[in-house]
């Protein structure tokens, strides 16, 4: 609940990677996620370890890892589950484009 409250104040698009240290697919996509964060400074990229913050993962209805949740001003815009690099990149770009068009 506290995390949702804080995210309402971010005017940036936020991309949250729900991950776990033991998750093989999470390790596969981690470098790609880091590269996206470098290439897209207009979005805020965060990681949440589901073992360290299980309540946060439960609050966001995360059932599989990796799960990526795209958020703007506290509202979920989209989500991607699994190692779907192209889909993740396209959805982030789509929502960033929407934000630019509406600004």
Backbone as JSON, one array per atom type, in Angstrom:
{
  "sequence": "XXXXXXXXXXXXXXXXXXXXXXXXXXXXXXXXXXXXXXXXXXXXXXXXXXXXXXXXXXXXXXXXXXXXXXXXXXXXXXXXXXXXXXXXXXXXXXXXXXXXXXX",
  "N": [[0.83, -1.19, 0.0], [1.94, 1.3, 0.82], [3.86, 1.63, -1.17], [2.32, 1.97, -3.49], [1.12, 4.4, -2.83], [3.33, 6.15, -2.81], [4.1, 5.99, -5.52], [2.16, 7.41, -6.83], [2.98, 10.01, -6.87], [4.98, 10.21, -8.73], [5.69, 11.67, -11.75], [6.93, 10.65, -13.87], [6.98, 7.82, -16.1], [6.96, 4.68, -14.58], [8.79, 1.71, -14.41], [8.56, -1.37, -13.11], [10.43, -4.08, -12.13], [9.69, -7.13, -11.06], [11.4, -9.49, -9.38], [13.6, -12.3, -8.56], [16.35, -13.65, -6.79], [16.93, -16.33, -7.25], [15.76, -16.89, -9.63], [16.04, -18.03, -12.81], [15.15, -17.08, -15.46], [14.87, -14.38, -14.75], [17.5, -13.58, -14.34], [18.4, -13.82, -16.92], [17.08, -11.77, -18.34], [17.85, -9.51, -16.98], [20.23, -7.95, -17.8], [19.23, -6.76, -20.14], [17.08, -5.25, -19.14], [18.53, -3.43, -17.59], [19.91, -2.12, -19.64], [17.77, -0.94, -21.03], [17.02, 0.9, -19.06], [19.17, 2.65, -19.16], [18.96, 3.62, -21.77], [16.5, 4.86, -21.82], [15.96, 7.41, -20.2], [13.78, 8.93, -19.55], [12.0, 7.44, -18.2], [11.47, 5.79, -15.06], [13.22, 3.17, -13.7], [12.79, 0.38, -11.7], [13.64, -2.23, -9.35], [12.2, -4.99, -7.69], [12.72, -7.31, -5.27], [11.1, -10.23, -4.85], [11.33, -12.01, -2.75], [12.45, -10.55, -0.72], [10.59, -8.54, -0.39], [7.81, -9.62, -0.03], [5.17, -8.82, 0.52], [4.78, -6.53, -1.01], [4.97, -7.62, -3.58], [2.72, -9.29, -3.47], [0.7, -7.37, -3.13], [0.74, -6.21, -5.64], [-0.16, -8.23, -7.17], [1.62, -10.17, -8.22], [2.51, -13.13, -9.67], [4.32, -14.65, -11.02], [7.74, -14.77, -12.06], [10.06, -13.31, -14.31], [8.09, -10.38, -13.66], [6.94, -7.48, -15.12], [5.82, -4.31, -14.39], [4.2, -1.55, -15.62], [3.8, 1.75, -14.73], [2.08, 4.79, -14.14], [1.74, 7.71, -12.41], [0.65, 6.29, -10.24], [-1.15, 4.57, -11.45], [-1.67, 1.48, -13.04], [-0.41, 0.87, -16.15], [0.27, -1.16, -17.87], [1.4, -4.6, -18.14], [3.97, -7.06, -18.27], [4.78, -10.4, -18.47], [7.34, -12.67, -17.96], [10.23, -13.56, -20.03], [10.2, -11.51, -22.26], [11.46, -9.68, -24.27], [11.12, -7.99, -26.6], [8.37, -7.38, -26.47], [8.24, -6.09, -23.96], [9.9, -3.84, -24.42], [8.47, -2.6, -26.53], [6.01, -2.0, -25.26], [6.8, -0.23, -23.25], [7.84, 1.86, -24.84], [5.51, 2.54, -26.26], [3.83, 3.57, -24.2], [5.42, 5.64, -23.28], [5.42, 7.19, -25.57], [2.71, 7.85, -25.67], [2.54, 9.42, -23.41], [4.15, 11.56, -24.15], [2.72, 12.57, -26.3], [0.41, 13.46, -25.06], [1.32, 15.43, -23.45]],
  "CA": [[0.0, 0.0, 0.0], [2.8, 2.46, 0.88], [4.51, 1.77, -2.46], [1.32, 2.56, -4.39], [0.96, 5.8, -2.44], [4.5, 6.88, -3.28], [4.15, 6.02, -6.97], [1.2, 8.4, -7.32], [3.67, 11.29, -6.98], [5.94, 10.2, -9.83], [5.11, 12.05, -13.03], [7.59, 9.78, -14.85], [6.53, 6.43, -16.19], [7.77, 3.8, -13.74], [8.8, 0.32, -14.85], [8.99, -2.16, -11.97], [10.81, -5.46, -12.42], [9.55, -8.03, -9.91], [12.44, -10.47, -9.65], [14.1, -13.09, -7.44], [17.75, -14.04, -7.03], [16.98, -17.72, -7.69], [14.99, -16.99, -10.87], [16.87, -18.08, -14.01], [14.69, -16.12, -16.46], [15.14, -13.03, -14.26], [18.92, -13.31, -14.61], [18.56, -13.7, -18.39], [16.58, -10.48, -18.83], [18.4, -8.4, -16.17], [21.06, -7.0, -18.57], [18.35, -6.04, -21.06], [16.37, -4.27, -18.32], [19.52, -2.4, -17.25], [20.17, -1.37, -20.87], [16.6, -0.08, -21.24], [17.08, 1.99, -18.09], [20.17, 3.61, -19.66], [18.5, 4.2, -23.04], [15.22, 5.57, -21.64], [16.01, 8.14, -18.93], [12.49, 9.57, -19.27], [11.25, 6.51, -17.34], [12.17, 5.36, -13.85], [13.27, 1.71, -13.67], [12.97, -0.12, -10.34], [13.59, -3.68, -9.16], [11.67, -5.44, -6.41], [13.0, -8.72, -5.01], [9.87, -10.75, -4.25], [11.64, -12.7, -1.5], [12.71, -9.52, 0.29], [9.37, -7.74, -0.21], [6.69, -10.44, -0.5], [3.89, -8.1, 0.61], [4.7, -5.65, -2.17], [4.66, -8.49, -4.71], [1.32, -9.71, -3.32], [-0.15, -6.19, -3.36], [0.72, -5.95, -7.07], [-0.67, -9.46, -7.79], [2.69, -10.82, -8.97], [2.44, -14.57, -9.48], [5.42, -15.3, -11.74], [8.87, -13.89, -12.3], [9.94, -11.89, -14.0], [6.9, -9.62, -14.03], [7.23, -6.06, -15.28], [4.61, -3.52, -14.28], [4.38, -0.18, -16.08], [2.94, 2.56, -13.88], [2.16, 6.25, -14.29], [0.94, 8.41, -11.39], [-0.04, 5.31, -9.41], [-2.06, 3.73, -12.23], [-1.01, 0.46, -13.85], [-0.64, 1.05, -17.58], [0.47, -2.43, -18.58], [2.3, -5.54, -17.49], [4.58, -8.09, -19.12], [5.24, -11.52, -17.65], [8.27, -13.55, -18.66], [11.36, -12.98, -20.78], [9.63, -11.03, -23.53], [12.2, -8.43, -24.48], [10.49, -7.13, -27.6], [7.08, -6.91, -25.94], [8.52, -5.14, -22.9], [10.4, -2.62, -25.04], [7.37, -1.98, -27.28], [5.01, -1.44, -24.35], [7.39, 0.96, -22.62], [7.88, 2.9, -25.87], [4.13, 2.92, -26.53], [3.33, 4.42, -23.14], [6.2, 6.87, -23.3], [4.89, 7.96, -26.7], [1.39, 8.36, -25.27], [2.78, 10.5, -22.45], [4.69, 12.68, -24.9], [1.64, 13.12, -27.13], [-0.59, 14.12, -24.22], [1.95, 16.52, -22.67]],
  "C": [[0.87, 1.25, 0.0], [3.48, 2.7, -0.47], [3.56, 2.41, -3.46], [1.16, 4.05, -4.1], [2.12, 6.64, -2.97], [4.52, 7.02, -4.8], [3.17, 7.02, -7.58], [1.92, 9.72, -7.6], [4.7, 11.34, -8.11], [5.23, 10.59, -11.12], [5.77, 11.25, -14.15], [6.84, 8.46, -14.96], [7.48, 5.59, -15.36], [7.64, 2.39, -14.28], [9.38, -0.49, -13.7], [9.24, -3.59, -12.42], [10.69, -6.26, -11.13], [10.4, -9.26, -10.2], [12.75, -11.29, -8.41], [15.49, -13.58, -7.78], [17.87, -15.46, -7.58], [16.34, -17.94, -9.06], [15.9, -16.92, -12.1], [16.42, -17.1, -15.09], [14.94, -14.66, -16.04], [16.59, -12.63, -14.54], [19.17, -13.12, -16.1], [18.17, -12.3, -18.85], [17.17, -9.27, -18.08], [19.3, -7.45, -16.97], [20.24, -6.17, -19.56], [17.59, -4.94, -20.33], [17.29, -3.11, -17.95], [19.82, -1.52, -18.47], [18.99, -0.45, -21.21], [16.63, 1.13, -20.31], [18.07, 3.07, -18.55], [19.65, 4.34, -20.89], [17.26, 5.08, -22.87], [15.19, 6.33, -20.31], [14.7, 8.86, -18.6], [11.56, 8.66, -18.47], [12.13, 6.15, -16.14], [12.07, 3.84, -13.78], [13.62, 1.26, -12.25], [12.94, -1.65, -10.34], [13.04, -3.97, -7.77], [11.96, -6.93, -6.29], [11.8, -9.28, -4.24], [10.11, -11.51, -2.95], [11.9, -11.71, -0.37], [11.47, -8.7, 0.61], [8.14, -8.51, -0.7], [5.34, -9.72, -0.44], [3.71, -7.17, -0.58], [4.32, -6.47, -3.41], [3.19, -8.93, -4.66], [0.36, -8.55, -3.61], [-0.29, -5.89, -4.86], [0.32, -7.19, -7.87], [0.38, -10.13, -8.68], [2.67, -12.3, -8.64], [3.56, -15.33, -10.15], [6.53, -14.28, -11.92], [9.55, -14.29, -13.6], [8.58, -11.34, -14.43], [7.3, -8.15, -14.05], [5.9, -5.31, -15.26], [4.95, -2.09, -14.67], [3.33, 0.69, -15.4], [3.15, 4.04, -14.21], [1.21, 6.87, -13.29], [0.07, 7.44, -10.59], [-0.98, 4.37, -10.13], [-1.26, 2.73, -13.06], [-1.42, 0.68, -15.31], [-0.62, -0.28, -18.31], [1.31, -3.35, -17.72], [2.77, -6.56, -18.51], [5.11, -9.16, -18.19], [6.15, -12.4, -18.5], [9.36, -12.79, -19.38], [10.87, -12.63, -22.18], [10.21, -9.66, -23.83], [11.51, -7.49, -25.44], [9.18, -6.54, -27.09], [7.29, -5.86, -24.85], [8.95, -3.8, -23.48], [9.28, -1.88, -25.78], [6.34, -1.33, -26.35], [5.54, -0.19, -23.64], [7.38, 2.12, -23.62], [6.47, 3.42, -26.17], [3.62, 3.9, -25.47], [4.13, 5.7, -23.0], [5.73, 7.79, -24.41], [3.56, 8.59, -26.37], [1.56, 9.54, -24.33], [3.29, 11.75, -23.17], [3.59, 13.36, -25.71], [0.63, 13.9, -26.29], [-0.01, 15.28, -23.44], [1.86, 17.85, -23.38]]
}
